[in-house]
Structures are given as C-alpha cells and as structure tokens.
Amino acid sequence: MLALGVGLAVLGCSGPSTTRAPSALPAAFPDHSAEQIRTSLRQSTDTLQRFSATARVSVRTPSDNRSFNAQIRQEKADSLFMRFSLFGFEGGRMLLTPDSVFFYDSRENTLRVGPVDKAQQILPAPVASDEVFGNMLGIVAPDEPTDWTVTADSSRYYLSDPTGQRTWTVDPRRWRVVRYTKTDGNGTLLEERRFANFQSTKGLTLPYRVIFQRPQENLKAQIDYKEIQLNPAGLSFALDVPSNVPRKPLR
C-alpha cells in the first residue's frame, strides 16, 4: 500500500477534543419524526458550495501510522485537493475528482494516478461517493427516502434503516450527526464515522474533529481542523506538477 508515500515521521495523535456547550434540547424532543430530523440536519447547509481549511491529519493503514499537516480545499460534487507537509516541508499533493485520484509525491518526484476507489490508500475516508463533501464538513444526513426507525434516549436520536445495518446517531441540541455506523448481517462493524469538537463557523455548527474507520481493514483517518473557511472565492485545484514528472499507477 502506498500509505501516503510522503516519507513523513510518525507523530502522536492530537490531544483531547473540547466541545462547546450546546443549546437545550428542543421542546418536541423525543417526538420528532424521521423526516423532521432529516430536515433539521440539512437546515442552513444548502448554501455551502466549497470550503478551505488547515488541519492536522492522522492516518492508520495496515502498513503505516502517520500524522501530518494539511491544506484542504474542496468544491461540492467536484474536486478535493490536499497538500501534505511536516515541519514546513511538503511531502505530497492529492487531487480527487469524481472518478480519479492523482497523488504527486513531491519527494520522489512521481505522479501516481488511479481510479477514485484507490484514494483509500491515501485518505481512508468515504471518498468514493458523492457524500465526500458532507463527510469532510460533518454535515451528513440520511439522504434517500426509506422507512427509518427512530428511537431516542435522554439526549440523542437514533435512526436505523429497515435492515438495521445502518444507524445515524443525532444530537438534537446541535442538529448534527455525531456517529454513523454500518454493519453486516451478523452485526460486525464495517464502517464508522464520528464527528466531535463542534464549533461555530459563520453561524453554522461544524465538527472540528472528523474520524473515519473501517475496522475490518484496519483503516482509520482522523482530521482535526485548525481553521475552516466557508464558500471562499478563487480556490485553486491545480496540482502544479512539472511536465517531466513520470506518471505511475496508484497500487
């Protein structure tokens, strides 16, 4: 596995997250319908088309554990760009389009190219779907109409699909998903997404910590945002790869 290919030293994970005090539970809790919950989760997010951010990213794969700084830019339903560095030295740049991934290993002076599902080797996140924008910003919500089962405890809603294999944990004080899980028919956890350290950015509540895991494949990515800018103008997604750089497949 390429495992980022940036040749960066292993660093420890970020410190414990902090969470701003949320508002009180809504008056209708715990009697919201599935449709009301989905509508509340999407509220005020339709205008988001792009973002840029600086972050600390930690990645675990079967062959490596790495942490590095990243500059991130993304256009909704289009491209995701990430520039990786450590101690001020660039290690690589990644461009993810709807159907391909390009990784410029600036230390090895090599451009690696592959189908979008190969991006898991660089960033173990659900990037091979049209949900990547929402997952990166933590503004996910159940999107397709289905017969959702809604349950609640003292402070959370839990939405499950008819199979019981997909579950969304919702904090109604913020109207944000804090955990998503996908299991197989035997209850084995296949995929988990967690969202934490919520802060207000331009009046919109966003998680500044995003974690993606696939336990059966020993894959994990954690993004700790330092700064997020919403809908900035003039974003560039150019890899700026020299013309003489050799191109190789991403394996």
N, C-alpha and C positions, 0 to 999 in steps of 0.2 A: 504494500500500500504506500502511496506517495506520502501520506501523512504530512501534508503541508509543504514538504520539500524546501523549507526555508532555512533549515540548519540552525534553528534557534535553541538556546539552552533551556532546560526545564526550569520553570519557576513555580512557586506556590500559588494556590488559588487566592482570590481576593478575600478580604475579611468579611465578617458577618454583615448581612444587609440590614438596613433600617427602613421602617415603614412609617410614613406619615399617618397621623391619626385620621381614620376615615370618618365620614359623617354617620349619623344614626341610621339604623335600619329603616327602610321605607315603611309607611303606615300599613300598606297592603301585605307586607310580609307576614306569613309564608304562603299567601294565597295567589301569587301571580301565576298566570298560565304560561305555557311554553312559549307561545307567540309573544306575550308581553315581555318575557325575559329576553327573547331574541331581539325584539325591537329596542329595548333599553340598552343592550350590549352594543348595538350599532349606532346609537344616538351620537351625533356630533362627529362621527368619523368619516362621513361620506365625502367631505371636502378634502380629505388627505389624498394627495397625489404623489408626493415624493418626500424624502427626508434625507438628511445627512447627519452623521454622528461621529463622535470619537468614543472608543470603547476599549476595554480590556477583554480579551477573548482567551478562553482556556479550552483545549480540545483533547479528548482522550480517544484513542483508537486501539485496536489490538496490538499495535507495534509501537505506540508512542504516547507520551503525555507532554503537551506543550502549552505555554502561555505567551501571549504577545500583545502588543498594542495594535489597534486597527483604526483606520479611517474608513467609514462606511457611507455609501451613497446608494439610494435605491429610488427607482421610478416604478410606480404601481403598474402591475401587469406588463412590465418591460424588463429592465436590467437592474442587476445588483452588482455593485463594484465594492471591492475591499482591498485596502493596501495594508500589508502586514509589516511591522517593524519592531525592533527591540534595541533599546539604548540608542535610539536615533538612527539606526542603520536599517535600511529597507531589506526585507527578505523576499518579498514577492507581491504580486498583484493578481487578483482574481476578478474576472468578469463573467457573470452568469446571465445568460439570455434565456428566453422561454424554452429553447431547445438545445442549447450548448453551454459548455463551460470552458473558459480559457484561463490558464494559470501561467503567468510569466514568472519563472524562477529567476529573479534578477541576480542571484549569486552564482547560479550555474549557467546563466545567460541562455535559457532554454524556454520556449513556449510550448506548453502541453495543452492539448485540445481533446475534448471528449464529449459524449452526449451528456445531457443535464443530470442524469442519474449518477454519473461518476463524480458529481460535486460532493457527494457524501465523503469522499476521500479527503477533501479539503475542509469542509464545514459540515459536520454530521447534524444537519438540520433538515426539516422537511422542505427542501428547496426544489424538489422535482414535482411541484404542484403549483396551482395558481393561488395558493394560500400563503406563499412565502412573504409577501408584503405585510399581511396581517400578523403572521407569526413573529416576524422581526420586531414589530412595534407592540405586540401583545394586545392587539385589538380584535382577536378572533371571536367568532360566534358560530353556532350551528347554522349552516347556510342553506341546506336543502330541506324542503318540506317533508316531514316524516312524523310518525306517531310517537313523539317524545314522551318518556315517562319522567315526571317531575316529583322529586322528593326534597325534603328540607330538614335541617337540624336547627340548632339555635341561632345560627348566623349565616348559613350557606344554602344555596340551591344546588341540586344535583340533577342534571339532565342526562338521560340514557336513551340510546336508540332501541328499536324493538328487539334487536339481538342481545342487548345488554353488553356488547363488546366495546362500545364507545361511550365514554362518560365525560361530561363537562362539569367542573366544579366552579360555581359562580359566586362571587362576593357581591351581594346586592347593595352594599353600602357604597361601593365604587362603581357598580355595574361593569365589572371586568371578570373575565375568566382567570382563575388563579391556577387551575390544573386541568389538563386534558389527558386521558388515558385511552389506549387501545389494547385490547386483549384478544387472544384467540379463543376458540370454542372451549378450551379447557381452563380458561381463566389465567393463562400465562401472560404476563405483561410484555407486550411487543413494543409499545411506544409510549413515551410520556413527555409532556410539555408542561413546564411550570413558569409562572410569572409572579414576580415579587418586587419589593423595594419600590412601591408606587410613589410617583411624584407628579406634580402638576407642571405641564409644559403648554404655555399659551392657553391655559384654562382647561386643557384636556389631561385627564389622568392616564398616565402611561407607566408600565413597569420598567424600571431601570436595571432589572436583572431578569434575563430570559435563559431558561435551561431546556435543552433538548436531549432526550436519552432514548436509546434503543438497547435495552439491557441484554437481549439475546445475542446481539452483535458486538457487545462491549464498546458502544459508541456513545460519546457524550460531548456536547458543546455547551459552554456557558458564556454568555455575553453580559458584561457589566458596563452599562453605558455611563460615560462621564458627562456627556453633553449631547442633546438631541435638538436639531433644528427642523421644524416642520415646514413643508412647502417652500424651500429655498429656491431662488431663481438661479439659472445659469449653471446647473450641475453638469460636470463632465464625466463621461464614462469611457474615455479613451484609455487604452492600456499603454499607449505610447511605447510600443515595442520596436526596437531598431529593426530595420528591414533585413539585416543579415543574420538575425537570430534564427537558429534551426527550430523547426516545429516537430514535436513528437507526440504520440498518442498518450492520453492520460489513462494509465492502467490501474 
